[in-house]
Amino acid sequence: MKNYEEFAAELNAKIKSDDDLYYELLITVIKNPQRYTGIFRVSNARTKLIQNLTQSREIKFGDFMEDIITWYISAMGYENLDKHISDSLKADQLFRYGNVIFLIEQKIRDDHDSTKKRGQYNNFRNKYLALREKYPGCVINAVMWFIDDSLRKNKRYYFDQAGAEVNSGVNIYILYGGELFTGIFCRPDVWEELCSHLAHNKYDRNNEVLTIPNFDTSPEILRALIRLRAEQRNLYGKLISSRPEYVQLRAELFPTGRNILYSRVL
């Protein structure tokens, strides 16, 4: 359905590091200098930034998985619908086949704490109840799907919540891994292709080591600083201020002050 080269190109485009990412990193650092400096942190600021970059890539990977599943749904012959159920509710996947509306609330893995799991199911419930009202003449199939089936931390909770909704007028499913493609789509071949492409990409990245540009001297961070000065002068002012937390931040990330100096004159 989709060859590996296309798949990998789309994934790489989604998670690549670019000027927007470095700009966002810079803003995060300035808004939270205490997370990067101080004697009560064993890791230096650069190590913390790599952690931020890793987290950003994981979020973007989740976004990619939403995009690619939407593509597969269409390729399998289903009609993708506008994912905006209402002004405040947006579905991860929303599609129809004849008189049946399908909602998929898609997560990478089931490893959340108690507070987040409750919030996630409540959000899921709000969506399928809104769809019941929006499509009164249709069958509503609502699926909470965890892509990685190696973690099922809250399975009992989600099953209990779904079981309590038997009179909601909605068919509710809690699914893990390939269960979506074997149970809902009856297309195990698509799941096998998706897993094969992901495994191939994982192998290709075996020797990949994440790095970040040098905040003090790299052109990427200089461009971010110039943009910050133009778009968010208040944050730029904090960075160059004499406040102790920013003096320390500059000492760790901008030891020579080269990029900061150039950003003030360019």
C-alpha positions in Angstrom: 0.0 0.0 0.0 2.8 2.4 0.9 6.4 1.5 0.2 9.1 1.9 2.8 10.8 4.8 1.1 7.7 6.9 1.1 6.9 6.0 4.7 10.5 6.9 5.9 10.5 10.2 4.0 7.2 11.2 5.6 8.4 10.2 9.1 11.8 11.9 8.7 10.1 15.1 7.5 7.8 15.1 10.6 10.5 14.6 13.2 13.4 16.5 11.7 15.1 19.2 13.6 14.6 22.6 12.0 14.6 26.3 12.8 11.1 26.2 14.3 12.2 23.5 16.7 15.3 25.5 17.8 13.2 28.6 18.3 10.8 26.6 20.5 13.7 25.2 22.5 15.1 28.7 23.0 11.7 30.0 24.3 11.4 27.0 26.6 14.9 27.7 28.1 14.2 31.4 28.7 10.8 30.7 30.2 12.2 28.1 32.6 15.9 28.9 33.3 15.7 27.1 36.7 15.2 23.8 34.8 18.6 24.2 33.2 20.9 25.7 35.8 21.7 25.6 39.5 23.7 23.5 41.9 20.8 21.1 42.6 20.9 19.7 39.1 23.4 17.0 38.3 23.0 17.3 34.5 24.2 20.4 32.7 22.0 22.6 30.6 23.1 21.0 27.3 22.1 17.5 28.6 18.7 18.8 29.6 18.2 20.3 26.1 18.9 16.9 24.5 16.2 15.5 26.8 13.8 18.2 25.5 14.7 17.4 22.0 14.0 13.7 22.6 10.6 14.6 24.1 9.8 16.8 21.1 10.6 14.0 18.7 8.3 11.6 20.6 5.5 14.1 20.4 6.1 14.6 16.7 6.2 10.8 16.2 2.7 10.6 17.8 1.6 13.2 15.3 3.1 11.2 12.4 1.2 8.1 13.6 -2.0 10.0 13.5 -1.3 11.2 9.9 -0.2 7.8 8.6 -3.2 6.0 10.2 -5.5 8.6 8.5 -3.8 7.7 5.2 -4.3 4.0 5.7 -7.9 4.4 6.6 -8.5 6.2 3.4 -6.5 3.7 1.4 -8.7 0.9 2.8 -11.8 2.5 1.4 -13.2 4.4 4.3 -14.4 8.0 4.2 -12.4 10.3 6.4 -14.5 13.0 8.0 -13.6 16.4 9.4 -11.9 15.6 12.7 -13.4 18.7 14.4 -16.4 17.2 16.1 -17.2 20.6 17.7 -15.3 23.8 18.5 -13.7 22.2 21.5 -13.5 18.5 20.5 -11.2 17.1 17.9 -10.9 13.4 17.1 -7.6 11.6 16.3 -9.4 9.6 13.7 -13.0 10.1 12.5 -14.4 8.2 9.5 -17.5 6.5 8.2 -18.5 3.4 6.2 -22.1 3.6 5.0 -24.3 4.2 8.1 -21.5 3.6 10.6 -19.4 6.4 12.1 -16.0 5.4 13.6 -14.1 7.4 16.3 -10.6 6.4 17.2 -8.9 8.0 20.2 -5.3 7.0 19.4 -2.4 6.8 21.9 1.1 5.5 21.6 1.0 3.4 24.8 -1.0 2.8 27.9 1.4 3.9 30.7 -0.4 6.9 32.3 -0.9 7.7 35.9 -4.3 7.8 37.7 -5.1 11.4 37.0 -4.2 11.3 33.3 -6.1 8.0 32.6 -9.3 9.5 34.1 -8.9 12.6 32.0 -8.3 10.6 28.9 -11.3 8.5 29.3 -13.5 11.5 30.1 -12.3 13.2 27.0 -13.0 10.1 24.9 -16.5 9.9 26.4 -17.2 13.5 25.6 -16.3 12.8 22.0 -18.4 9.7 21.4 -21.4 11.3 23.2 -21.1 14.4 21.0 -20.9 12.2 17.9 -24.1 10.4 19.0 -25.9 13.7 19.0 -24.3 14.9 15.8 -25.1 11.7 13.8 -28.5 10.5 15.3 -29.3 8.1 12.5 -25.9 6.4 12.5 -24.3 3.6 14.4 -21.4 5.0 16.5 -18.3 2.8 17.0 -15.9 4.4 19.5 -12.4 3.0 19.9 -9.7 3.8 22.4 -6.6 2.4 20.7 -3.1 2.0 22.2 -0.6 1.3 19.4 2.1 -0.3 21.5 0.6 -3.4 23.0 3.6 -4.1 25.2 2.2 -1.8 27.9 -1.4 -2.3 29.3 -1.1 -0.5 32.7 -4.7 0.8 32.9 -6.5 -1.9 30.8 -8.8 -2.9 33.7 -9.8 0.7 34.3 -10.6 1.4 30.7 -12.5 -1.8 30.3 -14.5 -1.0 33.5 -15.3 2.4 32.2 -16.4 1.1 28.8 -18.5 -1.6 30.5 -20.4 1.0 32.5 -21.5 2.7 29.3 -23.5 -0.2 27.9 -26.6 2.0 27.7 -25.0 4.9 26.0 -26.1 3.9 22.5 -22.5 3.7 21.4 -20.4 0.6 20.7 -17.2 1.1 22.7 -13.9 -0.8 22.2 -10.6 -0.8 24.1 -8.0 -2.2 21.7 -4.2 -2.7 21.8 -1.7 -3.1 18.9 -3.0 -5.1 16.0 -6.4 -5.6 17.5 -7.6 -2.5 15.6 -6.7 -4.0 12.3 -7.8 -7.5 12.9 -11.0 -6.6 14.8 -12.3 -3.4 13.3 -10.8 -3.3 9.8 -10.2 -7.0 9.2 -6.9 -6.1 7.5 -4.1 -7.7 9.4 -1.9 -7.1 6.4 -2.0 -3.4 6.9 -0.8 -3.8 10.5 1.9 -6.1 9.4 3.1 -3.5 6.8 3.0 -0.7 9.4 5.0 -2.7 11.9 7.5 -3.8 9.2 8.1 -0.2 8.1 8.6 0.9 11.7 11.0 -1.9 12.4 12.9 -1.0 9.3 13.1 2.6 10.3 14.2 1.6 13.8 17.1 -0.4 12.3 18.1 2.5 10.1 18.4 4.7 13.2 20.5 2.3 15.3 23.6 4.5 15.1 21.8 7.8 15.4 22.9 10.1 18.2 20.9 13.2 19.0 22.8 16.4 19.2 21.8 20.1 19.5 23.5 23.1 17.9 26.0 25.0 20.0 23.9 27.8 21.5 26.9 30.1 21.7 28.1 29.9 18.1 25.8 28.0 15.7 23.9 29.8 12.9 20.7 27.9 13.8 20.6 29.5 17.3 21.6 32.9 16.0 18.6 32.8 13.7 16.4 31.8 16.6 17.7 34.7 18.7 17.1 37.2 15.9 13.6 35.9 15.5 13.0 36.1 19.2 14.2 39.7 19.3 11.8 40.6 16.5 8.7 38.6 17.8 9.1 38.3 21.6 11.1 41.2 22.8 10.0 40.6 26.4 11.6 37.2 26.4 14.7 38.5 24.6 15.0 41.2 27.3 14.9 38.6 30.0 17.7 36.6 28.4 20.1 39.5 28.2 19.1 40.9 31.6 21.1 41.1 34.8 18.8 38.8 36.7 20.9 36.1 38.4 19.1 33.2 36.8 19.8 34.6 33.3 23.3 35.5 34.1 23.8 31.8 35.1 21.9 30.6 32.0 24.1 32.7 29.7 27.2 31.4 31.5 26.3 27.8 30.7 24.8 28.1 27.2 26.4 31.3 25.8 29.8 31.5 27.5 31.4 33.8 25.0 28.2 35.7 24.2 28.9 35.5 20.5 25.4 34.7 19.2 23.8 37.1 21.7 26.1 39.9 20.5 25.4 39.2 16.9 21.6 39.0 17.5 21.7 42.5 18.9 23.3 44.1 15.9 22.0 42.0 12.9 
